[in-house]
Amino acid sequence: MVRYPPLLLMGLLLTACAAPATDLINDQGRRVRCSAAGFGVIGSAVALAAYQNCLSANQAAGYRIPGSAGAARPAAAPATGAIRPEATAAGAAAAPSYATGRDGQLRLLLPAGWQAAPPPPVLAAAQIYAVNRELDAAAAISADNRRDVADLTAYAEAFRRRLAAGLETTQVTELQEAVVAGRPALRFEVAGTGNGARLRFLFTVMAGSTQVVRINAWTTESRFAALRPQLEQLAEGLSEVPAPVVSGERGPPR
């Protein structure tokens, strides 16, 4: 039986994050509330996607945030989950750049069109949060110290169950071995419905030299097949930044 360290187990099972909530009203005085609740990085990704989808769908239906009566109604567009894209110049593509994790030990090469962004409150635990607003896709990257993970397969399986539990009508693939950024990894997909949004997640667990890194990338169900190669490539751009070596410190198990 795999035993997880207490702090890691708490992160998997008990960590709760504050969820955003917004009230909207239409011209007839009817009110709706968009809210989300998530647990940890995985559940929070589902919660954020559902929340954004709720806002987009209701604003497209004529609802608005009280006090913003003069705000322009959003252009008609499919109400999607993940990230509500903002207007961008047609054909414009950002030059590749790097995003660095909050602790300075992870670095992500961002392909054209992707950009680092401050994580929303429900994803505050993420080391790196990146979005592609034109593609309606996003990724959250988190990590645990490799010394705290005794079994990579059991670790990945725990997150697979957790992600599936946050969605309705789920489809879950088996764990697949992979090599990501030159490191051994496990990968799976989870698809399902959250608050009316059909989403699909590509989740990668990579065994780094000092950290076990989780790359959770997602988009809407209809876009996923075409975007999957890009979501895979995003993970390939991840690298560890060597930390200063402390005299007498032992390295992680190989």
PLY file of the C-alpha trace (Angstrom):
ply
format ascii 1.0
element vertex 254
property float x
property float y
property float z
element edge 253
property int vertex1
property int vertex2
end_header
0.00 0.00 0.00
1.41 3.38 -0.99
1.67 5.84 1.89
1.54 9.52 0.99
3.20 12.09 3.25
0.58 13.97 5.33
1.03 17.30 3.54
0.70 15.69 0.10
-2.40 13.78 1.18
-3.91 17.00 2.46
-3.26 18.61 -0.91
-4.94 15.74 -2.73
-8.02 15.36 -0.56
-8.71 18.27 1.73
-7.45 21.54 0.27
-10.35 23.86 -0.55
-10.11 27.14 -2.47
-12.38 30.15 -2.39
-14.65 30.26 -5.43
-15.73 33.32 -7.39
-19.43 34.21 -7.61
-21.14 36.80 -9.78
-24.81 37.84 -9.95
-26.29 38.87 -13.30
-29.64 40.43 -14.24
-31.58 40.85 -17.49
-33.96 43.58 -18.68
-36.94 41.70 -17.20
-35.39 41.73 -13.74
-34.57 38.03 -13.69
-31.41 37.15 -11.85
-28.92 34.33 -12.19
-25.76 33.56 -10.26
-22.57 32.13 -11.71
-20.36 30.50 -9.12
-17.78 27.77 -8.89
-16.24 25.66 -6.21
-13.07 23.64 -6.63
-10.61 21.60 -4.62
-6.91 21.88 -5.25
-5.49 22.63 -8.66
-7.46 19.96 -10.50
-10.91 20.68 -9.15
-10.20 24.40 -9.43
-9.49 24.08 -13.15
-12.94 22.53 -13.62
-14.52 25.17 -11.39
-12.91 28.05 -13.29
-13.97 26.64 -16.65
-17.57 26.20 -15.46
-17.64 29.71 -14.01
-16.32 31.33 -17.20
-18.77 29.34 -19.29
-21.70 30.43 -17.11
-20.74 34.09 -17.46
-20.31 33.85 -21.24
-23.56 31.95 -21.81
-25.70 34.29 -19.70
-24.13 37.47 -21.05
-24.80 36.21 -24.57
-28.44 35.64 -23.48
-28.80 39.28 -22.41
-27.86 39.13 -18.75
-25.41 41.67 -17.35
-23.65 42.43 -14.11
-25.71 44.94 -12.09
-24.30 48.43 -12.41
-22.96 47.80 -15.90
-26.12 48.69 -17.85
-24.10 50.68 -20.35
-21.77 47.83 -21.07
-21.92 46.51 -24.61
-23.48 43.11 -25.05
-20.83 40.58 -26.06
-20.80 39.54 -29.68
-22.67 36.34 -30.39
-20.28 33.45 -30.07
-20.41 29.88 -28.84
-20.39 29.82 -25.06
-17.28 27.86 -24.24
-15.53 26.78 -21.08
-11.84 26.99 -20.25
-11.01 30.60 -21.14
-13.30 33.20 -22.72
-11.07 34.63 -25.45
-10.73 38.38 -25.75
-10.54 40.20 -29.05
-7.14 39.93 -30.68
-5.74 41.13 -33.97
-6.44 38.65 -36.72
-3.39 36.59 -37.49
-1.33 38.19 -34.73
0.97 35.74 -32.97
3.08 36.46 -29.95
6.75 35.56 -30.17
7.75 32.56 -28.02
8.76 33.53 -24.52
9.41 31.90 -21.15
7.32 31.70 -18.03
9.00 30.94 -14.72
7.34 29.23 -11.77
6.69 31.08 -8.56
9.48 29.24 -6.74
11.92 29.80 -9.61
12.51 26.07 -10.16
10.33 25.53 -13.26
10.47 27.24 -16.63
8.05 26.89 -19.54
8.77 27.80 -23.15
5.57 29.42 -24.42
4.75 28.75 -28.08
3.42 31.58 -30.21
-0.05 32.58 -29.08
0.45 31.42 -25.48
1.13 33.79 -22.66
1.70 33.57 -18.94
-1.01 35.11 -16.81
-1.56 35.63 -13.08
-3.55 32.60 -11.92
-7.09 33.32 -10.77
-7.81 32.76 -7.07
-9.07 29.22 -7.61
-5.72 28.31 -9.23
-3.50 30.13 -6.76
-1.47 26.98 -6.04
-0.25 26.69 -9.63
3.42 27.37 -10.27
2.70 28.51 -13.84
-0.61 29.46 -15.45
-0.69 29.96 -19.22
-3.49 30.74 -21.64
-4.09 30.90 -25.37
-7.12 33.14 -25.75
-7.46 32.65 -29.49
-7.55 28.86 -29.12
-9.69 28.95 -25.95
-7.15 26.80 -24.13
-5.28 26.99 -20.84
-2.77 25.10 -18.73
-1.92 25.00 -15.04
1.42 23.60 -13.92
2.13 22.49 -10.36
4.75 20.34 -8.69
5.64 18.34 -5.60
9.07 17.51 -4.26
10.15 14.22 -5.80
11.20 12.89 -2.42
7.55 13.06 -1.33
6.30 10.79 -4.12
7.01 7.13 -3.47
5.09 5.72 -6.45
4.61 7.75 -9.64
1.81 5.52 -10.94
-0.20 5.73 -7.71
0.38 9.48 -7.64
-0.92 9.92 -11.21
-3.86 7.60 -10.55
-4.93 9.69 -7.54
-5.09 12.81 -9.71
-6.89 10.93 -12.49
-9.66 9.93 -10.07
-9.79 13.43 -8.63
-10.17 15.16 -11.98
-12.89 12.74 -13.11
-14.80 13.28 -9.86
-15.17 16.98 -10.63
-17.05 16.43 -13.91
-20.31 14.87 -15.04
-20.67 12.23 -17.78
-16.96 11.61 -17.77
-14.75 9.68 -20.14
-11.40 8.69 -18.70
-8.49 7.09 -20.53
-5.96 4.71 -18.98
-2.57 5.91 -17.86
-0.12 5.90 -20.76
3.65 5.93 -20.42
5.39 8.74 -22.26
8.65 10.64 -22.44
8.12 14.38 -21.95
10.95 16.88 -22.18
13.33 13.92 -21.98
11.87 12.69 -18.68
9.66 9.66 -17.90
6.00 10.61 -17.62
2.47 9.29 -17.37
-0.39 10.83 -19.33
-4.17 10.52 -19.45
-7.27 12.34 -20.72
-10.47 13.16 -18.91
-13.55 14.53 -20.68
-16.85 15.56 -19.17
-19.41 18.26 -18.57
-19.12 20.97 -15.97
-22.01 23.45 -15.61
-22.99 22.92 -19.24
-19.48 23.17 -20.68
-18.06 20.12 -22.45
-14.36 20.06 -21.64
-11.43 17.72 -22.24
-8.22 17.71 -20.21
-4.79 16.38 -21.14
-3.03 15.65 -17.85
0.67 14.83 -17.71
2.67 13.75 -14.67
6.41 14.09 -15.32
9.18 12.77 -13.08
11.76 15.54 -13.03
15.14 15.36 -11.38
13.98 17.12 -8.21
10.22 17.54 -8.68
7.21 15.60 -9.90
5.48 18.04 -12.22
1.79 18.07 -13.12
0.80 19.71 -16.42
-2.97 20.06 -16.70
-3.94 21.47 -20.10
-7.53 21.81 -21.28
-9.87 23.17 -23.89
-13.41 22.54 -25.09
-14.40 19.11 -26.37
-14.93 20.31 -29.94
-11.44 21.82 -30.16
-9.49 19.13 -28.36
-8.67 16.74 -31.22
-7.19 19.53 -33.34
-5.35 21.11 -30.40
-4.01 17.95 -28.75
-0.63 18.12 -30.55
-0.21 21.70 -29.32
-1.13 20.73 -25.76
1.44 17.93 -25.90
4.05 20.30 -27.31
3.37 22.76 -24.52
4.49 20.15 -21.98
7.66 19.52 -24.02
8.72 23.09 -23.32
8.92 22.51 -19.57
12.30 22.42 -17.85
13.67 22.50 -14.32
15.90 25.31 -13.15
18.69 23.85 -11.01
18.54 25.02 -7.43
21.71 25.96 -5.56
23.32 22.84 -4.11
23.46 22.83 -0.33
26.61 21.22 1.04
25.92 17.69 2.26
22.43 17.54 0.74
21.53 14.24 -0.88
19.97 14.20 -4.31
16.55 12.74 -5.12
16.14 9.01 -5.75
16.70 7.91 -9.32
0 1
1 2
2 3
3 4
4 5
5 6
6 7
7 8
8 9
9 10
10 11
11 12
12 13
13 14
14 15
15 16
16 17
17 18
18 19
19 20
20 21
21 22
22 23
23 24
24 25
25 26
26 27
27 28
28 29
29 30
30 31
31 32
32 33
33 34
34 35
35 36
36 37
37 38
38 39
39 40
40 41
41 42
42 43
43 44
44 45
45 46
46 47
47 48
48 49
49 50
50 51
51 52
52 53
53 54
54 55
55 56
56 57
57 58
58 59
59 60
60 61
61 62
62 63
63 64
64 65
65 66
66 67
67 68
68 69
69 70
70 71
71 72
72 73
73 74
74 75
75 76
76 77
77 78
78 79
79 80
80 81
81 82
82 83
83 84
84 85
85 86
86 87
87 88
88 89
89 90
90 91
91 92
92 93
93 94
94 95
95 96
96 97
97 98
98 99
99 100
100 101
101 102
102 103
103 104
104 105
105 106
106 107
107 108
108 109
109 110
110 111
111 112
112 113
113 114
114 115
115 116
116 117
117 118
118 119
119 120
120 121
121 122
122 123
123 124
124 125
125 126
126 127
127 128
128 129
129 130
130 131
131 132
132 133
133 134
134 135
135 136
136 137
137 138
138 139
139 140
140 141
141 142
142 143
143 144
144 145
145 146
146 147
147 148
148 149
149 150
150 151
151 152
152 153
153 154
154 155
155 156
156 157
157 158
158 159
159 160
160 161
161 162
162 163
163 164
164 165
165 166
166 167
167 168
168 169
169 170
170 171
171 172
172 173
173 174
174 175
175 176
176 177
177 178
178 179
179 180
180 181
181 182
182 183
183 184
184 185
185 186
186 187
187 188
188 189
189 190
190 191
191 192
192 193
193 194
194 195
195 196
196 197
197 198
198 199
199 200
200 201
201 202
202 203
203 204
204 205
205 206
206 207
207 208
208 209
209 210
210 211
211 212
212 213
213 214
214 215
215 216
216 217
217 218
218 219
219 220
220 221
221 222
222 223
223 224
224 225
225 226
226 227
227 228
228 229
229 230
230 231
231 232
232 233
233 234
234 235
235 236
236 237
237 238
238 239
239 240
240 241
241 242
242 243
243 244
244 245
245 246
246 247
247 248
248 249
249 250
250 251
251 252
252 253
